[in-house]
Amino acid sequence: MLQETTQAAAAAGGNAASALTQMGVDHLLQEMTSDPGAYAVSWAVLLTLLAMSAGSIYWIVINAFKNVSLRRSADRVVSTFWETENAQDAIRFMEEQGRSEPFSKIALDAAQAAAHHQRHEGSRLVESLNRSEFVDRALRQAVTRESMRLESGLTVLATVGSTAPFVGLLGTVWGIYGALIRIGATGQASIDAVAGPVGEALIMTALGLFVAIPAVLAYNFFVRLNRVTYNKFDTFAHDLHDFFATGARVGEFGAKH
């Protein structure tokens, strides 16, 4: 009797050890590769998660470089514009900035609007919109355009962060469903028959979370940084409006009074 109990325990231990060997990522990939047709949904889920991960990593890197570059150049560009005594030299400096530098593009739009309004004095344009209103409209459009460029990729990060867990969950549900079908067909419900397929199915949920968590954290981080930049856009735009509408630079009003 004792011998039979020992043999049963050893068999159970062997089954448990066998089940553990079937719960890893390597075993799952091996089965998916050996029989792709049976794991079509799992392949679709895995490739979707890989594409989501690649897209989120790409936009995380792009936005990180964009924000680092913006932080390095913003104060320099704005301060140089206001410190340059000659307005033409200040505008020329803005024209020399890179295509991705937003503050220079906002200043150039304001300068072009003021020059356009001045060239058309006496026309219906000037009669319908005074210089202040015309410059203000150009600045609003410029700030909106540069703000939208700053948000590029955030939609992808938000989408990945909100949908990747559900994509992984789909793989898990489908994997468990397939495992139950195989268990019903074979009639085996031992630990090695159940734990392996179910454990492999749960890997898809874990992969979905691994893809979603960095995307959510990056999205929140970049939204916070962008909010600070938007405030700088608005402050710079208000100062530009005063300058191109009145011709006085920042600080000159305080110096006169």
Backbone as CSV, one residue per row, in Angstrom:
resi,resn,N_x,N_y,N_z,CA_x,CA_y,CA_z,C_x,C_y,C_z
1,MET,0.826,-1.208,0.000,0.000,0.000,0.000,0.860,1.257,0.000
2,LEU,1.868,1.249,0.879,2.777,2.395,0.953,3.538,2.573,-0.346
3,GLN,3.880,1.453,-0.959,4.619,1.522,-2.232,3.758,2.130,-3.329
4,GLU,2.461,1.758,-3.322,1.567,2.319,-4.344,1.393,3.822,-4.149
5,THR,1.299,4.232,-2.859,1.165,5.668,-2.589,2.401,6.435,-3.037
6,THR,3.568,5.855,-2.805,4.823,6.482,-3.224,4.896,6.592,-4.739
7,GLN,4.478,5.553,-5.419,4.500,5.583,-6.886,3.529,6.623,-7.432
8,ALA,2.375,6.736,-6.764,1.398,7.744,-7.208,1.927,9.151,-7.005
9,ALA,2.595,9.377,-5.843,3.179,10.694,-5.589,4.272,11.021,-6.595
10,ALA,5.081,10.021,-6.909,6.150,10.236,-7.892,5.574,10.547,-9.256
11,ALA,4.490,9.844,-9.610,3.850,10.121,-10.893,3.271,11.521,-10.930
12,ALA,2.646,11.934,-9.790,2.098,13.301,-9.731,3.196,14.337,-9.840
13,GLY,4.323,14.053,-9.140,5.441,14.987,-9.238,5.989,15.064,-10.646
14,GLY,6.023,13.920,-11.324,6.494,13.931,-12.714,5.563,14.696,-13.621
15,ASN,4.251,14.536,-13.377,3.290,15.285,-14.179,3.427,16.787,-13.951
16,ALA,3.618,17.171,-12.685,3.781,18.597,-12.382,5.037,19.151,-13.029
17,ALA,6.128,18.386,-12.969,7.364,18.841,-13.608,7.200,18.937,-15.109
18,SER,6.479,17.958,-15.685,6.220,18.014,-17.117,5.367,19.210,-17.484
19,ALA,4.398,19.536,-16.618,3.542,20.705,-16.880,4.341,21.993,-16.859
20,LEU,5.301,22.089,-15.938,6.108,23.305,-15.848,6.939,23.528,-17.100
21,THR,7.411,22.442,-17.705,8.213,22.581,-18.924,7.383,23.046,-20.107
22,GLN,6.054,22.959,-20.002,5.170,23.335,-21.105,4.541,24.712,-20.910
23,MET,5.002,25.471,-19.924,4.381,26.760,-19.616,5.262,27.948,-19.995
24,GLY,6.390,27.706,-20.640,7.298,28.795,-20.961,7.058,29.387,-22.330
25,VAL,7.689,30.538,-22.568,7.576,31.210,-23.862,8.228,30.374,-24.962
26,ASP,9.353,29.719,-24.642,10.040,28.903,-25.644,9.151,27.773,-26.136
27,HIS,8.465,27.125,-25.213,7.598,26.014,-25.604,6.430,26.513,-26.451
28,LEU,5.883,27.680,-26.079,4.782,28.245,-26.855,5.224,28.566,-28.283
29,LEU,6.380,29.210,-28.425,6.880,29.538,-29.761,7.187,28.278,-30.566
30,GLN,7.675,27.265,-29.891,7.968,26.006,-30.577,6.690,25.380,-31.128
31,GLU,5.635,25.383,-30.331,4.370,24.820,-30.798,3.751,25.675,-31.901
32,MET,3.837,26.996,-31.774,3.286,27.878,-32.803,4.026,27.725,-34.117
33,THR,5.325,27.479,-34.041,6.118,27.300,-35.256,5.879,25.937,-35.889
34,SER,5.723,24.916,-35.065,5.539,23.563,-35.590,4.170,23.379,-36.238
35,ASP,3.159,24.099,-35.756,1.804,23.969,-36.315,1.170,25.347,-36.433
36,PRO,1.581,26.144,-37.434,1.079,27.526,-37.532,-0.424,27.598,-37.737
37,GLY,-0.990,26.648,-38.459,-2.426,26.691,-38.730,-3.261,26.604,-37.476
38,ALA,-2.854,25.775,-36.533,-3.607,25.619,-35.287,-3.475,26.833,-34.389
39,TYR,-2.448,27.629,-34.618,-2.201,28.809,-33.782,-2.323,30.092,-34.607
40,ALA,-3.244,30.109,-35.565,-3.391,31.276,-36.449,-3.768,32.527,-35.656
41,VAL,-4.707,32.371,-34.721,-5.123,33.525,-33.918,-3.980,33.981,-33.015
42,SER,-3.255,33.023,-32.449,-2.123,33.384,-31.589,-1.055,34.129,-32.386
43,TRP,-0.814,33.685,-33.620,0.147,34.398,-34.468,-0.328,35.814,-34.775
44,ALA,-1.630,35.944,-35.072,-2.178,37.271,-35.367,-2.040,38.186,-34.161
45,VAL,-2.337,37.665,-32.974,-2.215,38.467,-31.751,-0.767,38.844,-31.496
46,LEU,0.138,37.872,-31.646,1.555,38.130,-31.390,2.117,39.167,-32.357
47,LEU,1.799,39.034,-33.646,2.302,39.996,-34.634,1.699,41.382,-34.412
48,THR,0.434,41.438,-34.004,-0.194,42.731,-33.700,0.484,43.410,-32.526
49,LEU,0.773,42.634,-31.483,1.451,43.200,-30.315,2.867,43.657,-30.666
50,LEU,3.552,42.889,-31.513,4.898,43.302,-31.936,4.836,44.597,-32.740
51,ALA,3.838,44.723,-33.627,3.687,45.956,-34.399,3.360,47.133,-33.486
52,MET,2.484,46.910,-32.505,2.164,47.970,-31.549,3.394,48.383,-30.751
53,SER,4.169,47.393,-30.327,5.368,47.699,-29.547,6.372,48.493,-30.384
54,ALA,6.559,48.082,-31.643,7.494,48.800,-32.521,7.025,50.235,-32.755
55,GLY,5.702,50.408,-32.979,5.176,51.755,-33.191,5.323,52.639,-31.968
56,SER,5.047,52.098,-30.790,5.164,52.898,-29.574,6.626,53.248,-29.284
57,ILE,7.529,52.299,-29.491,8.950,52.577,-29.270,9.433,53.662,-30.230
58,TYR,8.991,53.573,-31.483,9.390,54.581,-32.484,8.960,55.978,-32.046
59,TRP,7.697,56.124,-31.642,7.202,57.453,-31.282,7.737,57.914,-29.939
60,ILE,8.070,56.985,-29.063,8.714,57.379,-27.807,10.080,57.983,-28.090
61,VAL,10.853,57.348,-28.977,12.186,57.857,-29.319,12.073,59.196,-30.041
62,ILE,11.158,59.285,-31.014,10.990,60.526,-31.789,10.585,61.682,-30.876
63,ASN,9.615,61.457,-30.016,9.164,62.531,-29.126,10.210,62.886,-28.085
64,ALA,10.987,61.896,-27.656,12.053,62.192,-26.694,13.098,63.110,-27.326
65,PHE,13.554,62.772,-28.543,14.517,63.630,-29.232,13.924,65.003,-29.527
66,LYS,12.655,65.039,-29.902,12.002,66.313,-30.223,11.950,67.221,-28.998
67,ASN,11.583,66.665,-27.856,11.482,67.479,-26.647,12.849,67.902,-26.122
68,VAL,13.841,67.021,-26.236,15.200,67.401,-25.817,15.712,68.542,-26.677
69,SER,15.520,68.423,-28.006,15.967,69.480,-28.916,15.226,70.785,-28.661
70,LEU,13.927,70.678,-28.373,13.136,71.883,-28.116,13.573,72.570,-26.836
71,ARG,13.867,71.787,-25.807,14.305,72.380,-24.541,15.648,73.097,-24.702
72,ARG,16.510,72.567,-25.545,17.822,73.177,-25.735,17.753,74.462,-26.548
73,SER,16.811,74.539,-27.496,16.797,75.673,-28.422,15.778,76.753,-28.078
74,ALA,14.738,76.420,-27.309,13.638,77.360,-27.109,14.104,78.662,-26.479
75,ASP,14.753,78.583,-25.335,15.181,79.797,-24.632,16.188,80.591,-25.463
76,ARG,17.078,79.896,-26.160,18.078,80.571,-26.979,17.423,81.327,-28.124
77,VAL,16.472,80.699,-28.802,15.809,81.340,-29.940,15.007,82.547,-29.492
78,VAL,14.223,82.383,-28.423,13.368,83.484,-27.955,14.213,84.643,-27.443
79,SER,15.216,84.351,-26.643,16.044,85.429,-26.080,16.827,86.149,-27.168
80,THR,17.337,85.416,-28.151,18.075,86.056,-29.245,17.168,86.961,-30.053
81,PHE,15.938,86.548,-30.271,15.003,87.378,-31.033,14.768,88.711,-30.331
82,TRP,14.561,88.682,-29.029,14.273,89.914,-28.316,15.530,90.744,-28.066
83,GLU,16.678,90.115,-27.991,17.915,90.848,-27.720,18.519,91.472,-28.978
84,THR,18.099,91.005,-30.148,18.599,91.585,-31.391,17.911,92.925,-31.635
85,GLU,18.688,93.996,-31.679,18.103,95.336,-31.762,17.435,95.594,-33.105
86,ASN,18.040,95.121,-34.174,17.472,95.333,-35.500,16.437,94.259,-35.789
87,ALA,15.206,94.677,-36.128,14.124,93.720,-36.364,14.422,92.826,-37.565
88,GLN,15.042,93.383,-38.609,15.372,92.580,-39.789,16.395,91.504,-39.464
89,ASP,17.373,91.853,-38.623,18.358,90.847,-38.202,17.704,89.757,-37.360
90,ALA,16.740,90.149,-36.531,16.037,89.164,-35.708,15.234,88.210,-36.582
91,ILE,14.570,88.749,-37.601,13.806,87.898,-38.513,14.735,87.001,-39.319
92,ARG,15.875,87.539,-39.731,16.849,86.736,-40.475,17.367,85.581,-39.605
93,PHE,17.539,85.838,-38.327,17.977,84.781,-37.412,16.912,83.689,-37.320
94,MET,15.654,84.093,-37.285,14.575,83.109,-37.235,14.533,82.264,-38.507
95,GLU,14.816,82.868,-39.642,14.808,82.131,-40.904,15.930,81.096,-40.968
96,GLU,16.987,81.302,-40.202,18.111,80.370,-40.205,17.880,79.138,-39.333
97,GLN,16.809,79.141,-38.553,16.541,78.010,-37.669,16.024,76.812,-38.466
98,GLY,16.142,75.642,-37.859,15.721,74.419,-38.523,14.217,74.365,-38.760
99,ARG,13.833,73.453,-39.635,12.420,73.345,-40.000,11.557,72.876,-38.827
100,SER,12.153,72.151,-37.898,11.388,71.605,-36.778,11.356,72.524,-35.564
101,GLU,11.989,73.698,-35.651,12.026,74.622,-34.522,10.734,75.448,-34.531
102,PRO,9.857,75.310,-33.522,8.527,75.921,-33.602,8.486,77.414,-33.305
103,PHE,9.310,77.904,-32.373,9.228,79.312,-31.987,9.603,80.232,-33.150
104,SER,10.583,79.830,-33.928,10.970,80.648,-35.086,9.856,80.692,-36.114
105,LYS,9.131,79.588,-36.294,8.041,79.555,-37.278,6.885,80.438,-36.827
106,ILE,6.625,80.488,-35.537,5.569,81.367,-35.023,5.947,82.823,-35.250
107,ALA,7.199,83.178,-34.968,7.653,84.555,-35.164,7.620,84.943,-36.637
108,LEU,8.017,84.022,-37.519,8.018,84.331,-38.947,6.606,84.523,-39.478
109,ASP,5.661,83.752,-39.003,4.275,83.938,-39.432,3.745,85.301,-38.996
110,ALA,4.095,85.706,-37.784,3.669,87.029,-37.316,4.302,88.138,-38.141
111,ALA,5.600,87.985,-38.454,6.289,88.995,-39.252,5.710,89.078,-40.659
112,GLN,5.418,87.929,-41.247,4.835,87.920,-42.586,3.439,88.527,-42.593
113,ALA,2.672,88.269,-41.548,1.331,88.850,-41.463,1.405,90.371,-41.338
114,ALA,2.315,90.855,-40.504,2.462,92.310,-40.349,2.923,92.958,-41.649
115,ALA,3.885,92.316,-42.340,4.370,92.868,-43.605,3.284,92.839,-44.677
116,HIS,2.524,91.757,-44.712,1.437,91.649,-45.690,0.380,92.728,-45.451
117,HIS,0.060,92.951,-44.198,-0.933,93.981,-43.873,-0.423,95.368,-44.241
118,GLN,0.869,95.612,-44.041,1.438,96.917,-44.355,1.468,97.168,-45.864
119,ARG,1.741,96.093,-46.637,1.793,96.258,-48.095,0.427,96.550,-48.699
120,HIS,-0.633,96.177,-48.000,-1.977,96.333,-48.555,-2.758,97.425,-47.840
121,GLU,-2.061,98.439,-47.377,-2.750,99.568,-46.754,-3.635,100.271,-47.778
122,GLY,-4.853,100.582,-47.343,-5.817,101.219,-48.235,-6.711,100.234,-48.949
123,SER,-6.441,98.921,-48.824,-7.263,97.920,-49.490,-8.416,97.494,-48.583
124,ARG,-9.276,96.636,-49.109,-10.398,96.138,-48.321,-9.921,95.285,-47.143
125,LEU,-8.768,94.644,-47.316,-8.224,93.829,-46.231,-7.958,94.673,-45.000
126,VAL,-7.329,95.815,-45.201,-7.006,96.695,-44.086,-8.272,97.313,-43.495
127,GLU,-9.250,97.576,-44.343,-10.489,98.151,-43.852,-11.266,97.164,-42.985
128,SER,-11.213,95.870,-43.327,-11.974,94.871,-42.577,-11.236,94.389,-41.323
129,LEU,-9.898,94.329,-41.388,-9.099,93.878,-40.246,-7.967,94.866,-40.009
130,ASN,-7.863,95.396,-38.797,-6.732,96.273,-38.509,-5.478,95.430,-38.285
131,ARG,-4.372,96.093,-38.100,-3.084,95.409,-37.991,-3.060,94.432,-36.809
132,SER,-3.608,94.842,-35.675,-3.604,93.999,-34.490,-4.407,92.723,-34.715
133,GLU,-5.578,92.847,-35.306,-6.422,91.679,-35.549,-5.804,90.733,-36.568
134,PHE,-5.175,91.287,-37.592,-4.562,90.456,-38.630,-3.386,89.663,-38.067
135,VAL,-2.545,90.322,-37.275,-1.414,89.624,-36.659,-1.902,88.592,-35.656
136,ASP,-2.934,88.928,-34.903,-3.466,87.999,-33.908,-3.992,86.733,-34.576
137,ARG,-4.669,86.881,-35.709,-5.177,85.702,-36.418,-4.042,84.817,-36.920
138,ALA,-2.987,85.444,-37.446,-1.841,84.676,-37.921,-1.151,83.943,-36.775
139,LEU,-1.038,84.599,-35.627,-0.397,83.963,-34.472,-1.216,82.786,-33.962
140,ARG,-2.534,82.938,-33.938,-3.378,81.831,-33.495,-3.213,80.609,-34.398
141,GLN,-3.189,80.849,-35.689,-3.013,79.749,-36.631,-1.641,79.101,-36.469
142,ALA,-0.618,79.918,-36.261,0.738,79.378,-36.106,0.872,78.553,-34.833
143,VAL,0.316,79.054,-33.730,0.388,78.324,-32.467,-0.372,77.004,-32.573
144,THR,-1.528,77.031,-33.209,-2.303,75.794,-33.387,-1.544,74.790,-34.234
145,ARG,-0.921,75.261,-35.315,-0.160,74.356,-36.191,1.022,73.733,-35.463
146,GLU,1.790,74.535,-34.755,2.962,74.003,-34.059,2.557,73.110,-32.885
147,SER,1.433,73.409,-32.260,0.952,72.551,-31.174,0.552,71.187,-31.709
148,MET,-0.078,71.152,-32.875,-0.468,69.880,-33.473,0.756,69.072,-33.890
149,ARG,1.785,69.743,-34.380,3.013,69.033,-34.727,3.675,68.451,-33.490
150,LEU,3.555,69.146,-32.393,4.152,68.662,-31.154,3.438,67.415,-30.640
151,GLU,2.188,67.243,-31.037,1.398,66.104,-30.568,1.520,64.879,-31.461
152,SER,2.337,64.937,-32.485,2.462,63.798,-33.393,2.939,62.557,-32.645
153,GLY,2.250,61.459,-32.889,2.599,60.197,-32.254,1.879,59.926,-30.955
154,LEU,1.316,60.950,-30.325,0.633,60.734,-29.051,-0.640,59.906,-29.228
155,THR,-1.288,60.049,-30.387,-2.470,59.231,-30.646,-2.101,57.756,-30.720
156,VAL,-0.948,57.465,-31.330,-0.492,56.075,-31.406,-0.222,55.527,-30.012
157,LEU,0.466,56.308,-29.186,0.766,55.859,-27.825,-0.513,55.635,-27.018
158,ALA,-1.475,56.541,-27.156,-2.736,56.380,-26.431,-3.496,55.146,-26.911
159,THR,-3.472,54.918,-28.229,-4.165,53.747,-28.781,-3.522,52.449,-28.313
160,VAL,-2.188,52.401,-28.356,-1.486,51.198,-27.905,-1.737,50.954,-26.417
161,GLY,-1.663,52.006,-25.629,-1.860,51.851,-24.198,-3.247,51.374,-23.821
162,SER,-4.250,51.743,-24.603,-5.625,51.374,-24.263,-6.068,50.056,-24.886
163,THR,-5.456,49.640,-25.994,-5.937,48.442,-26.702,-5.025,47.228,-26.561
164,ALA,-3.742,47.416,-26.288,-2.820,46.274,-26.210,-3.243,45.240,-25.168
165,PRO,-3.693,45.647,-23.956,-4.136,44.619,-23.000,-5.291,43.769,-23.521
166,PHE,-6.205,44.400,-24.280,-7.341,43.650,-24.806,-6.915,42.725,-25.946
167,VAL,-5.933,43.156,-26.736,-5.405,42.279,-27.780,-4.754,41.050,-27.145
168,GLY,-3.968,41.275,-26.084,-3.373,40.151,-25.375,-4.420,39.262,-24.734
169,LEU,-5.477,39.883,-24.201,-6.555,39.107,-23.598,-7.274,38.250,-24.634
170,LEU,-7.423,38.763,-25.844,-8.008,37.970,-26.924,-7.185,36.712,-27.165
171,GLY,-5.853,36.859,-27.203,-4.995,35.687,-27.365,-5.146,34.696,-26.231
172,THR,-5.301,35.219,-25.016,-5.473,34.338,-23.858,-6.793,33.583,-23.932
173,VAL,-7.873,34.296,-24.215,-9.194,33.654,-24.295,-9.205,32.593,-25.380
174,TRP,-8.638,32.927,-26.524,-8.621,31.964,-27.620,-7.727,30.768,-27.284
175,GLY,-6.619,31.020,-26.602,-5.739,29.926,-26.209,-6.395,28.987,-25.214
176,ILE,-7.094,29.551,-24.223,-7.801,28.721,-23.249,-8.927,27.940,-23.926
177,TYR,-9.600,28.579,-24.863,-10.664,27.881,-25.599,-10.089,26.687,-26.369
178,GLY,-8.962,26.907,-27.037,-8.335,25.799,-27.754,-7.870,24.697,-26.819
179,ALA,-7.361,25.093,-25.646,-6.921,24.089,-24.668,-8.095,23.257,-24.184
180,LEU,-9.221,23.879,-23.930,-10.400,23.135,-23.489,-10.904,22.201,-24.578
181,ILE,-10.831,22.639,-25.824,-11.237,21.765,-26.931,-10.352,20.526,-26.982
182,ARG,-9.025,20.726,-26.849,-8.105,19.586,-26.891,-8.313,18.666,-25.690
183,ILE,-8.562,19.254,-24.514,-8.804,18.429,-23.330,-10.079,17.609,-23.500
184,GLY,-11.126,18.217,-24.052,-12.368,17.489,-24.282,-12.212,16.385,-25.313
185,ALA,-11.366,16.625,-26.324,-11.179,15.624,-27.358,-10.381,14.427,-26.861
186,THR,-9.392,14.680,-26.005,-8.539,13.600,-25.502,-9.093,12.960,-24.233
187,GLY,-9.931,13.706,-23.512,-10.476,13.179,-22.275,-9.506,13.227,-21.118
188,GLN,-8.402,13.941,-21.276,-7.404,14.042,-20.222,-7.539,15.398,-19.530
189,ALA,-7.658,15.339,-18.199,-7.795,16.572,-17.425,-6.767,16.624,-16.306
190,SER,-5.633,15.981,-16.522,-4.572,15.986,-15.516,-3.866,17.338,-15.521
191,ILE,-3.001,17.550,-14.525,-2.318,18.832,-14.384,-1.431,19.137,-15.574
192,ASP,-0.777,18.124,-16.132,0.108,18.369,-17.267,-0.672,18.674,-18.526
193,ALA,-1.922,18.210,-18.609,-2.751,18.480,-19.778,-3.408,19.844,-19.714
194,VAL,-3.619,20.356,-18.485,-4.329,21.625,-18.317,-3.372,22.800,-18.126
195,ALA,-2.364,22.631,-17.274,-1.514,23.752,-16.901,-0.722,24.297,-18.071
196,GLY,-0.203,23.409,-18.910,0.615,23.867,-20.029,-0.126,24.777,-20.985
197,PRO,-1.241,24.322,-21.595,-1.979,25.186,-22.524,-2.504,26.467,-21.890
198,VAL,-3.015,26.372,-20.638,-3.545,27.565,-19.972,-2.407,28.546,-19.656
199,GLY,-1.272,28.019,-19.184,-0.128,28.892,-18.899,0.372,29.596,-20.138
200,GLU,0.412,28.865,-21.254,0.841,29.487,-22.509,-0.135,30.569,-22.946
201,ALA,-1.426,30.320,-22.739,-2.422,31.318,-23.117,-2.274,32.599,-22.294
202,LEU,-1.948,32.450,-21.020,-1.789,33.630,-20.162,-0.578,34.472,-20.556
203,ILE,0.366,33.876,-21.274,1.528,34.631,-21.744,1.088,35.783,-22.639
204,MET,0.020,35.595,-23.417,-0.459,36.642,-24.310,-0.947,37.861,-23.524
205,THR,-1.618,37.619,-22.406,-2.045,38.744,-21.573,-0.846,39.498,-21.009
206,ALA,0.174,38.740,-20.580,1.382,39.380,-20.061,2.060,40.208,-21.142
207,LEU,2.116,39.680,-22.371,2.722,40.445,-23.471,1.935,41.717,-23.748
208,GLY,0.609,41.635,-23.692,-0.204,42.829,-23.897,0.068,43.898,-22.861
209,LEU,0.261,43.490,-21.611,0.572,44.450,-20.557,1.970,45.035,-20.733
210,PHE,2.935,44.217,-21.144,4.289,44.707,-21.371,4.322,45.750,-22.488
211,VAL,3.436,45.596,-23.473,3.367,46.567,-24.567,2.640,47.833,-24.122
212,ALA,1.581,47.669,-23.323,0.721,48.808,-22.980,1.340,49.727,-21.935
213,ILE,1.990,49.161,-20.929,2.475,49.975,-19.807,3.472,51.048,-20.250
214,PRO,4.518,50.726,-21.045,5.421,51.805,-21.492,4.713,52.865,-22.331
215,ALA,3.741,52.453,-23.143,3.022,53.416,-23.984,2.214,54.388,-23.122
216,VAL,1.553,53.880,-22.077,0.759,54.747,-21.196,1.660,55.714,-20.434
217,LEU,2.759,55.203,-19.893,3.676,56.067,-19.147,4.266,57.150,-20.051
218,ALA,4.662,56.765,-21.267,5.232,57.743,-22.204,4.196,58.776,-22.610
219,TYR,2.969,58.344,-22.846,1.909,59.279,-23.230,1.690,60.341,-22.147
220,ASN,1.555,59.904,-20.917,1.355,60.862,-19.821,2.552,61.802,-19.663
221,PHE,3.749,61.269,-19.844,4.959,62.083,-19.706,5.025,63.160,-20.786
222,PHE,4.758,62.784,-22.027,4.847,63.753,-23.122,3.705,64.760,-23.081
223,VAL,2.540,64.343,-22.629,1.430,65.294,-22.481,1.789,66.372,-21.466
224,ARG,2.444,65.975,-20.394,2.871,66.945,-19.369,3.913,67.906,-19.945
225,LEU,4.878,67.391,-20.689,5.885,68.256,-21.293,5.257,69.205,-22.315
226,ASN,4.327,68.697,-23.097,3.688,69.527,-24.117,2.876,70.651,-23.491
227,ARG,2.268,70.377,-22.345,1.489,71.422,-21.681,2.377,72.600,-21.293
228,VAL,3.578,72.319,-20.853,4.527,73.385,-20.521,4.918,74.154,-21.780
229,THR,5.130,73.430,-22.877,5.508,74.084,-24.135,4.377,74.944,-24.674
230,TYR,3.128,74.492,-24.525,1.995,75.287,-24.981,1.952,76.633,-24.261
231,ASN,2.249,76.619,-22.983,2.273,77.880,-22.227,3.355,78.813,-22.767
232,LYS,4.507,78.246,-23.136,5.574,79.064,-23.722,5.150,79.615,-25.083
233,PHE,4.433,78.805,-25.868,3.909,79.283,-27.152,3.004,80.490,-26.943
234,ASP,2.087,80.372,-25.989,1.125,81.453,-25.749,1.827,82.725,-25.270
235,THR,2.794,82.569,-24.367,3.517,83.741,-23.870,4.285,84.422,-24.989
236,PHE,4.983,83.639,-25.798,5.745,84.196,-26.906,4.823,84.838,-27.938
237,ALA,3.680,84.213,-28.189,2.735,84.762,-29.161,2.164,86.103,-28.692
238,HIS,1.862,86.227,-27.415,1.363,87.501,-26.894,2.420,88.609,-27.023
239,ASP,3.670,88.266,-26.726,4.742,89.264,-26.869,4.946,89.638,-28.335
240,LEU,4.854,88.664,-29.224,4.981,88.957,-30.651,3.839,89.844,-31.138
241,HIS,2.642,89.578,-30.642,1.507,90.414,-31.037,1.727,91.866,-30.630
242,ASP,2.196,92.070,-29.403,2.460,93.441,-28.952,3.540,94.098,-29.808
243,PHE,4.564,93.322,-30.170,5.673,93.885,-30.938,5.246,94.273,-32.349
244,PHE,4.594,93.353,-33.061,4.243,93.622,-34.452,3.019,94.525,-34.580
245,ALA,2.223,94.636,-33.521,1.071,95.534,-33.565,1.445,96.955,-33.185
246,THR,2.458,97.115,-32.302,2.828,98.449,-31.825,4.240,98.857,-32.229
247,GLY,5.090,97.879,-32.564,6.465,98.184,-32.917,7.403,98.255,-31.741
248,ALA,6.911,98.048,-30.519,7.744,98.113,-29.318,8.119,96.706,-28.873
249,ARG,9.371,96.535,-28.472,9.841,95.222,-28.025,9.462,94.961,-26.579
250,VAL,9.607,93.719,-26.173,9.314,93.327,-24.792,10.223,94.084,-23.851
251,GLY,9.658,94.731,-22.838,10.441,95.466,-21.863,10.529,96.940,-22.146
252,GLU,10.212,97.350,-23.397,10.334,98.760,-23.732,9.236,99.587,-23.082
253,PHE,8.052,98.946,-22.883,6.965,99.707,-22.251,7.340,100.054,-20.815
254,GLY,7.930,99.069,-20.117,8.327,99.332,-18.727,9.430,100.346,-18.635
255,ALA,10.302,100.388,-19.648,11.417,101.325,-19.614,10.958,102.761,-19.848
256,LYS,9.862,102.891,-20.576,9.372,104.247,-20.903,8.619,104.869,-19.716
257,HIS,8.040,104.015,-18.865,7.214,104.554,-17.783,7.960,104.608,-16.481
